[in-house]
């Protein structure tokens, strides 16, 4: 395993930390947020536009890219970076989330997961070894182990059984990774165990013994109360090595990201900024220099009639293309007219909001304010 992560600053107020993660396609400052490029594209945006937002790293989906366009095409293109014209780092998930989200179309066995394709109806088997092989061909900077993301609520007996399977899959992923002598990519293990403290401990300690490049906390943000999520983080993160990055998968709302950073999380991803943008829900800081406590941001529902003739920018303090060029009235007009340009402009803004949030978080850790 490689030594690519360094903590450069620890908060005196919380467990927050600032650091640097060095990857094959560049350096990434932590804590960071990854825009979602599920099928090799951040919805409605070009890779150039994503880069102009000061995006450090993106996330792509192993399962969906495996299904379409398929490995043959991506391999011929020279890997996912070349295929989508993105020069920065990429993290690929393993397909484990699809075990959760496509529960109606899959069957889990000890060997792996059989999916019924929504494209052609064929059955495809995703094993731990296959998950690593696919990610090796994609050429991502960080690959994830295959796991089972359990739902909420989840009975303890099932959570325990699932955890045993996930650990065996992690061991198989790591064994295949080492067998193939993969050197330019990192591999992360995923901690499961639902909301059961002893199972989370068992999962974390077992994965740490295997010695991954980083550790993700999975199986959260799947419907549990936010207090439960924070509690799991409170007792799980201290079990992880200080010198390895910590990734909270699928989170989340801005205040949840801040709360998780205070608990020691370094990495985040979520569909929220892009998905909400397409529905006309936009984010705006409440002040030029937000304190990240209390109500530090507001949600703007741009379709509301009060914006009909509002010619101010969405956020006068935002440096995104949308706020520098267009008014709230124009944005509302685009949404009410069902112009797809509205989705694009809203996506640009929401992603820039999330990336600015991470910049502010890093600044406040560095300045001893978070």
GICORMO-V26555 format. One record per residue. N is the residue number from 1. PHI is phi in radians with two decimals (none if undefined). OMEGA is omega in radians with two decimals (* if undefined). NEAR is the number of other C-alpha atoms within 8 Angstrom. Layout:
BEGIN
n=N phi=PHI omega=OMEGA near=NEAR
n=N phi=PHI omega=OMEGA near=NEAR
END
This chain:
BEGIN
n=1 phi=none omega=-3.05 near=6
n=2 phi=-1.62 omega=-3.13 near=5
n=3 phi=-2.04 omega=-3.01 near=5
n=4 phi=-1.85 omega=-3.02 near=7
n=5 phi=-2.04 omega=3.11 near=11
n=6 phi=-2.41 omega=3.04 near=9
n=7 phi=-1.50 omega=-3.09 near=10
n=8 phi=-1.78 omega=-3.10 near=8
n=9 phi=-2.65 omega=3.05 near=9
n=10 phi=-2.00 omega=-3.14 near=11
n=11 phi=-1.21 omega=3.04 near=13
n=12 phi=-1.62 omega=-3.10 near=6
n=13 phi=-1.81 omega=-3.06 near=8
n=14 phi=-2.70 omega=3.08 near=8
n=15 phi=-1.59 omega=3.14 near=11
n=16 phi=-1.07 omega=3.09 near=14
n=17 phi=-2.54 omega=3.09 near=15
n=18 phi=-1.97 omega=-3.10 near=15
n=19 phi=-2.77 omega=3.13 near=12
n=20 phi=-2.33 omega=3.07 near=12
n=21 phi=-2.00 omega=-3.11 near=12
n=22 phi=-1.70 omega=-3.07 near=9
n=23 phi=-2.16 omega=-3.07 near=12
n=24 phi=-1.03 omega=-3.10 near=8
n=25 phi=-1.87 omega=3.02 near=8
n=26 phi=2.37 omega=-3.14 near=8
n=27 phi=-1.52 omega=3.11 near=8
n=28 phi=-2.24 omega=3.10 near=11
n=29 phi=-1.51 omega=3.13 near=10
n=30 phi=-1.86 omega=-0.06 near=12
n=31 phi=-1.21 omega=-3.13 near=15
n=32 phi=-2.44 omega=3.11 near=12
n=33 phi=-2.08 omega=3.14 near=11
n=34 phi=-1.89 omega=2.97 near=13
n=35 phi=-1.06 omega=-3.07 near=13
n=36 phi=-1.58 omega=3.05 near=13
n=37 phi=-2.07 omega=-2.97 near=12
n=38 phi=-0.82 omega=-3.06 near=11
n=39 phi=-1.84 omega=3.14 near=9
n=40 phi=1.56 omega=3.10 near=10
n=41 phi=-2.73 omega=2.94 near=12
n=42 phi=-1.34 omega=-2.94 near=12
n=43 phi=-0.88 omega=3.08 near=6
n=44 phi=1.38 omega=-3.05 near=8
n=45 phi=-2.02 omega=2.98 near=11
n=46 phi=-1.47 omega=3.10 near=8
n=47 phi=-1.06 omega=3.11 near=11
n=48 phi=-1.11 omega=3.12 near=7
n=49 phi=-1.15 omega=3.11 near=8
n=50 phi=-1.09 omega=3.13 near=12
n=51 phi=-1.14 omega=-3.12 near=9
n=52 phi=-1.16 omega=3.08 near=7
n=53 phi=-1.37 omega=-3.09 near=11
n=54 phi=1.27 omega=3.06 near=8
n=55 phi=-1.27 omega=-3.14 near=11
n=56 phi=-1.56 omega=-3.01 near=11
n=57 phi=-2.72 omega=3.12 near=12
n=58 phi=-2.12 omega=3.11 near=13
n=59 phi=-2.07 omega=3.07 near=14
n=60 phi=-2.14 omega=-2.99 near=13
n=61 phi=-1.83 omega=-3.12 near=14
n=62 phi=-1.06 omega=-3.06 near=13
n=63 phi=-1.07 omega=-3.06 near=9
n=64 phi=-1.18 omega=3.10 near=9
n=65 phi=-1.23 omega=3.04 near=13
n=66 phi=-1.09 omega=-3.14 near=10
n=67 phi=-1.28 omega=-3.12 near=9
n=68 phi=-2.72 omega=0.22 near=7
n=69 phi=-1.48 omega=-3.12 near=8
n=70 phi=1.75 omega=-3.04 near=9
n=71 phi=-1.18 omega=-3.10 near=11
n=72 phi=-1.04 omega=-3.12 near=6
n=73 phi=-1.17 omega=-3.10 near=8
n=74 phi=-1.17 omega=3.10 near=14
n=75 phi=-1.12 omega=3.11 near=11
n=76 phi=-1.10 omega=3.14 near=7
n=77 phi=-1.31 omega=-3.13 near=9
n=78 phi=1.70 omega=-3.14 near=9
n=79 phi=1.88 omega=-3.05 near=12
n=80 phi=-1.16 omega=3.13 near=13
n=81 phi=-0.98 omega=-3.12 near=14
n=82 phi=-1.19 omega=-3.08 near=10
n=83 phi=-1.07 omega=-3.09 near=10
n=84 phi=-1.78 omega=3.10 near=9
n=85 phi=1.04 omega=3.09 near=7
n=86 phi=-2.10 omega=-3.04 near=9
n=87 phi=-1.67 omega=-3.10 near=7
n=88 phi=-1.51 omega=3.13 near=10
n=89 phi=-1.13 omega=3.07 near=13
n=90 phi=-2.34 omega=2.93 near=12
n=91 phi=-1.86 omega=3.05 near=13
n=92 phi=-1.99 omega=3.03 near=14
n=93 phi=-1.33 omega=-2.96 near=13
n=94 phi=-1.70 omega=-2.95 near=16
n=95 phi=1.80 omega=-3.13 near=12
n=96 phi=-1.09 omega=3.13 near=11
n=97 phi=-1.16 omega=3.11 near=11
n=98 phi=-1.19 omega=3.02 near=9
n=99 phi=-1.07 omega=3.11 near=12
n=100 phi=-1.47 omega=-2.99 near=11
n=101 phi=-1.33 omega=3.14 near=6
n=102 phi=-1.92 omega=-3.08 near=8
n=103 phi=-1.00 omega=-3.13 near=9
n=104 phi=-1.29 omega=-3.01 near=4
n=105 phi=-2.24 omega=-3.13 near=8
n=106 phi=-2.52 omega=3.07 near=11
n=107 phi=-2.36 omega=-3.11 near=8
n=108 phi=-1.68 omega=3.01 near=7
n=109 phi=-2.29 omega=3.09 near=6
n=110 phi=-1.08 omega=-3.08 near=5
n=111 phi=-1.32 omega=-3.09 near=6
n=112 phi=2.92 omega=-3.10 near=10
n=113 phi=-2.19 omega=3.04 near=12
n=114 phi=-1.72 omega=3.12 near=11
n=115 phi=-1.88 omega=2.96 near=11
n=116 phi=-1.66 omega=-3.04 near=10
n=117 phi=-1.09 omega=3.07 near=11
n=118 phi=-1.45 omega=3.13 near=5
n=119 phi=-1.61 omega=-3.08 near=5
n=120 phi=-2.25 omega=3.10 near=5
n=121 phi=1.37 omega=-3.13 near=7
n=122 phi=-1.35 omega=3.09 near=6
n=123 phi=-1.58 omega=3.12 near=8
n=124 phi=-2.21 omega=-3.11 near=8
n=125 phi=-1.77 omega=3.09 near=8
n=126 phi=-1.87 omega=3.09 near=10
n=127 phi=-1.73 omega=3.07 near=10
n=128 phi=-1.00 omega=-3.14 near=14
n=129 phi=-1.15 omega=3.12 near=9
n=130 phi=-1.14 omega=3.12 near=8
n=131 phi=-1.06 omega=3.10 near=15
n=132 phi=-1.20 omega=-3.14 near=15
n=133 phi=-1.06 omega=3.13 near=8
n=134 phi=-1.06 omega=-3.11 near=11
n=135 phi=-1.20 omega=3.05 near=13
n=136 phi=-1.14 omega=3.11 near=11
n=137 phi=-1.19 omega=3.09 near=10
n=138 phi=-1.07 omega=3.10 near=12
n=139 phi=1.38 omega=3.12 near=10
n=140 phi=-1.16 omega=3.12 near=14
n=141 phi=-1.35 omega=3.10 near=14
n=142 phi=-2.23 omega=3.04 near=11
n=143 phi=-1.97 omega=-3.11 near=16
n=144 phi=-1.93 omega=3.04 near=13
n=145 phi=-1.20 omega=3.01 near=17
n=146 phi=-1.24 omega=-3.14 near=14
n=147 phi=-2.52 omega=2.98 near=14
n=148 phi=-1.90 omega=3.07 near=13
n=149 phi=-1.50 omega=-3.09 near=11
n=150 phi=-1.37 omega=-3.13 near=11
n=151 phi=-1.41 omega=2.99 near=10
n=152 phi=-2.22 omega=-0.03 near=8
n=153 phi=-1.31 omega=-3.12 near=6
n=154 phi=-2.38 omega=3.12 near=9
n=155 phi=-1.07 omega=-3.09 near=6
n=156 phi=-1.01 omega=-3.13 near=7
n=157 phi=-1.05 omega=3.13 near=6
n=158 phi=-1.21 omega=3.12 near=8
n=159 phi=-1.03 omega=3.14 near=13
n=160 phi=-1.18 omega=3.11 near=10
n=161 phi=-1.08 omega=3.13 near=8
n=162 phi=-1.11 omega=3.14 near=11
n=163 phi=-1.08 omega=3.10 near=13
n=164 phi=-1.04 omega=3.12 near=8
n=165 phi=-1.14 omega=3.14 near=11
n=166 phi=-1.04 omega=3.14 near=12
n=167 phi=-1.15 omega=3.11 near=12
n=168 phi=-1.11 omega=3.09 near=8
n=169 phi=-1.14 omega=3.12 near=12
n=170 phi=-1.07 omega=3.11 near=15
n=171 phi=-1.10 omega=3.12 near=9
n=172 phi=-1.18 omega=3.08 near=10
n=173 phi=-1.04 omega=-3.10 near=14
n=174 phi=-1.16 omega=3.13 near=11
n=175 phi=-1.10 omega=3.13 near=8
n=176 phi=-1.18 omega=3.11 near=10
n=177 phi=-0.99 omega=-3.14 near=10
n=178 phi=-1.26 omega=3.14 near=8
n=179 phi=-1.05 omega=-3.12 near=7
n=180 phi=-1.46 omega=3.10 near=6
n=181 phi=0.93 omega=3.13 near=6
n=182 phi=-1.29 omega=-3.00 near=9
n=183 phi=-2.08 omega=-3.07 near=5
n=184 phi=-1.61 omega=3.12 near=7
n=185 phi=-2.09 omega=3.04 near=13
n=186 phi=-1.72 omega=3.10 near=12
n=187 phi=-2.25 omega=-3.11 near=12
n=188 phi=-1.92 omega=2.97 near=13
n=189 phi=-1.60 omega=-3.08 near=12
n=190 phi=-2.11 omega=-3.14 near=13
n=191 phi=-1.43 omega=3.08 near=13
n=192 phi=-2.12 omega=-3.12 near=15
n=193 phi=2.18 omega=3.12 near=14
n=194 phi=0.96 omega=-3.10 near=13
n=195 phi=-1.83 omega=-3.08 near=8
n=196 phi=-1.67 omega=-3.00 near=8
n=197 phi=-1.04 omega=-3.11 near=9
n=198 phi=-1.16 omega=3.11 near=6
n=199 phi=-1.25 omega=3.07 near=13
n=200 phi=-1.08 omega=3.10 near=15
n=201 phi=-1.09 omega=3.12 near=10
n=202 phi=-1.01 omega=-3.14 near=8
n=203 phi=-1.13 omega=-3.11 near=13
n=204 phi=-1.08 omega=-3.10 near=12
n=205 phi=-1.14 omega=3.12 near=10
n=206 phi=-1.14 omega=-3.14 near=9
n=207 phi=-1.24 omega=3.12 near=14
n=208 phi=-1.08 omega=3.11 near=10
n=209 phi=-1.09 omega=-3.14 near=6
n=210 phi=-1.30 omega=3.02 near=7
n=211 phi=1.39 omega=3.09 near=7
n=212 phi=-1.39 omega=3.10 near=12
n=213 phi=-1.30 omega=3.13 near=12
n=214 phi=-2.91 omega=-3.05 near=12
n=215 phi=-2.36 omega=3.09 near=14
n=216 phi=-1.87 omega=2.99 near=12
n=217 phi=-1.76 omega=-3.12 near=12
n=218 phi=-1.85 omega=3.09 near=10
n=219 phi=1.26 omega=3.06 near=13
n=220 phi=-2.03 omega=-3.07 near=11
n=221 phi=1.02 omega=3.11 near=10
n=222 phi=-2.06 omega=3.09 near=7
n=223 phi=2.08 omega=-3.14 near=8
n=224 phi=-1.30 omega=3.05 near=10
n=225 phi=-1.01 omega=-3.07 near=6
n=226 phi=-1.07 omega=3.11 near=7
n=227 phi=-1.11 omega=3.08 near=6
n=228 phi=-1.13 omega=3.12 near=9
n=229 phi=-1.06 omega=3.14 near=12
n=230 phi=-1.08 omega=-3.14 near=10
n=231 phi=-1.12 omega=3.10 near=8
n=232 phi=-1.06 omega=3.11 near=11
n=233 phi=-1.12 omega=-3.10 near=10
n=234 phi=-1.04 omega=-3.11 near=9
n=235 phi=-1.74 omega=-3.13 near=9
n=236 phi=-1.63 omega=-3.04 near=11
n=237 phi=-1.04 omega=3.12 near=11
n=238 phi=-1.10 omega=3.12 near=7
n=239 phi=-1.42 omega=-3.03 near=9
n=240 phi=-1.68 omega=-3.12 near=11
n=241 phi=-1.07 omega=3.13 near=7
n=242 phi=-1.13 omega=-3.00 near=5
n=243 phi=-1.65 omega=3.09 near=7
n=244 phi=-2.20 omega=3.12 near=11
n=245 phi=-1.20 omega=-3.10 near=13
n=246 phi=-2.10 omega=-2.98 near=13
n=247 phi=-2.13 omega=3.07 near=12
n=248 phi=-1.73 omega=-2.97 near=13
n=249 phi=-1.40 omega=2.99 near=12
n=250 phi=1.38 omega=-3.10 near=10
n=251 phi=-2.08 omega=0.01 near=11
n=252 phi=2.97 omega=3.06 near=11
n=253 phi=-1.17 omega=-3.10 near=7
n=254 phi=-0.91 omega=-3.12 near=8
n=255 phi=-1.19 omega=3.08 near=7
n=256 phi=-1.24 omega=3.08 near=9
n=257 phi=-1.11 omega=3.12 near=11
n=258 phi=-1.04 omega=-3.13 near=10
n=259 phi=-1.10 omega=3.14 near=9
n=260 phi=-1.24 omega=3.07 near=11
n=261 phi=-1.07 omega=3.12 near=13
n=262 phi=-1.06 omega=3.14 near=11
n=263 phi=-1.62 omega=3.04 near=12
n=264 phi=1.94 omega=3.12 near=11
n=265 phi=-1.45 omega=-3.09 near=14
n=266 phi=-1.94 omega=-2.96 near=14
n=267 phi=-2.38 omega=-3.11 near=13
n=268 phi=-2.47 omega=2.93 near=15
n=269 phi=-2.59 omega=3.09 near=14
n=270 phi=-2.98 omega=3.10 near=12
n=271 phi=-1.41 omega=-2.97 near=9
n=272 phi=-0.95 omega=-3.09 near=8
n=273 phi=-1.12 omega=-3.12 near=12
n=274 phi=-1.39 omega=-3.14 near=12
n=275 phi=-1.13 omega=3.13 near=8
n=276 phi=-1.12 omega=3.11 near=10
n=277 phi=-1.02 omega=-3.10 near=13
n=278 phi=-1.23 omega=3.09 near=12
n=279 phi=-1.83 omega=3.07 near=7
n=280 phi=1.43 omega=3.08 near=13
n=281 phi=-1.81 omega=-3.05 near=11
n=282 phi=-2.04 omega=-3.09 near=14
n=283 phi=-1.93 omega=-3.12 near=11
n=284 phi=-2.59 omega=3.06 near=11
n=285 phi=-1.18 omega=-3.10 near=10
n=286 phi=-1.44 omega=3.10 near=9
n=287 phi=-2.62 omega=-3.11 near=6
n=288 phi=-1.16 omega=3.12 near=6
n=289 phi=-2.20 omega=-3.07 near=4
n=290 phi=-1.14 omega=-3.11 near=9
n=291 phi=-1.49 omega=-3.11 near=5
n=292 phi=1.15 omega=3.01 near=8
n=293 phi=-2.24 omega=-3.09 near=6
n=294 phi=1.17 omega=-3.14 near=4
n=295 phi=-1.57 omega=-3.05 near=7
n=296 phi=-1.54 omega=3.09 near=11
n=297 phi=-2.55 omega=3.07 near=8
n=298 phi=-2.32 omega=3.09 near=9
n=299 phi=-1.70 omega=-3.12 near=8
n=300 phi=-1.92 omega=3.08 near=9
n=301 phi=-1.68 omega=-2.90 near=8
n=302 phi=-1.19 omega=3.14 near=12
n=303 phi=-1.37 omega=-3.10 near=9
n=304 phi=-1.11 omega=-3.04 near=8
n=305 phi=-1.12 omega=-3.12 near=5
n=306 phi=-1.13 omega=3.13 near=6
n=307 phi=-1.70 omega=-3.05 near=11
n=308 phi=-0.94 omega=-3.12 near=10
n=309 phi=-2.12 omega=3.14 near=7
n=310 phi=-1.50 omega=-3.03 near=9
n=311 phi=-1.62 omega=3.06 near=8
n=312 phi=-1.35 omega=3.00 near=9
n=313 phi=-1.10 omega=3.09 near=11
n=314 phi=-0.96 omega=3.11 near=9
n=315 phi=-2.47 omega=-3.08 near=9
n=316 phi=-1.08 omega=-3.13 near=7
n=317 phi=-1.65 omega=-3.10 near=5
n=318 phi=-1.57 omega=-3.10 near=8
n=319 phi=-1.74 omega=-3.11 near=6
n=320 phi=-1.29 omega=-3.13 near=10
n=321 phi=-1.02 omega=-3.10 near=9
n=322 phi=-1.09 omega=-3.08 near=10
n=323 phi=-1.25 omega=3.11 near=14
n=324 phi=-1.37 omega=-2.98 near=9
n=325 phi=-2.22 omega=-2.98 near=7
n=326 phi=-2.32 omega=-3.11 near=10
n=327 phi=-1.70 omega=3.05 near=12
n=328 phi=-1.08 omega=3.14 near=15
n=329 phi=-1.07 omega=-3.14 near=12
n=330 phi=-1.19 omega=3.11 near=9
n=331 phi=-1.05 omega=3.11 near=13
n=332 phi=-1.07 omega=3.11 near=14
n=333 phi=-0.99 omega=-3.14 near=9
n=334 phi=-1.09 omega=-3.14 near=12
n=335 phi=-1.20 omega=-3.13 near=14
n=336 phi=-1.20 omega=3.11 near=8
n=337 phi=-1.59 omega=-3.13 near=6
n=338 phi=1.00 omega=3.04 near=7
n=339 phi=-1.47 omega=-3.10 near=9
n=340 phi=-1.15 omega=3.06 near=8
n=341 phi=-1.04 omega=3.10 near=7
n=342 phi=-1.05 omega=3.10 near=13
n=343 phi=-1.06 omega=-3.11 near=14
n=344 phi=-1.11 omega=-3.10 near=11
n=345 phi=-1.14 omega=3.12 near=11
n=346 phi=-1.20 omega=3.12 near=14
n=347 phi=-1.13 omega=3.09 near=14
n=348 phi=-0.98 omega=-3.10 near=14
n=349 phi=-1.16 omega=-3.08 near=14
n=350 phi=-1.09 omega=3.11 near=13
n=351 phi=-1.17 omega=3.11 near=12
n=352 phi=-1.13 omega=3.07 near=11
n=353 phi=-1.02 omega=-3.13 near=11
n=354 phi=-1.13 omega=3.14 near=11
n=355 phi=-1.24 omega=3.04 near=13
n=356 phi=-1.14 omega=3.09 near=8
n=357 phi=-0.98 omega=-3.14 near=9
n=358 phi=-1.18 omega=3.08 near=11
n=359 phi=-1.08 omega=3.13 near=8
n=360 phi=-1.12 omega=3.10 near=8
n=361 phi=-1.03 omega=-3.13 near=11
n=362 phi=-1.10 omega=3.10 near=11
n=363 phi=-1.08 omega=-3.07 near=8
n=364 phi=-1.27 omega=3.01 near=10
n=365 phi=-1.11 omega=-3.12 near=15
n=366 phi=-1.09 omega=-3.11 near=11
n=367 phi=-1.60 omega=3.10 near=7
n=368 phi=1.29 omega=-3.09 near=9
n=369 phi=-1.87 omega=-3.09 near=8
n=370 phi=-2.10 omega=* near=11
END
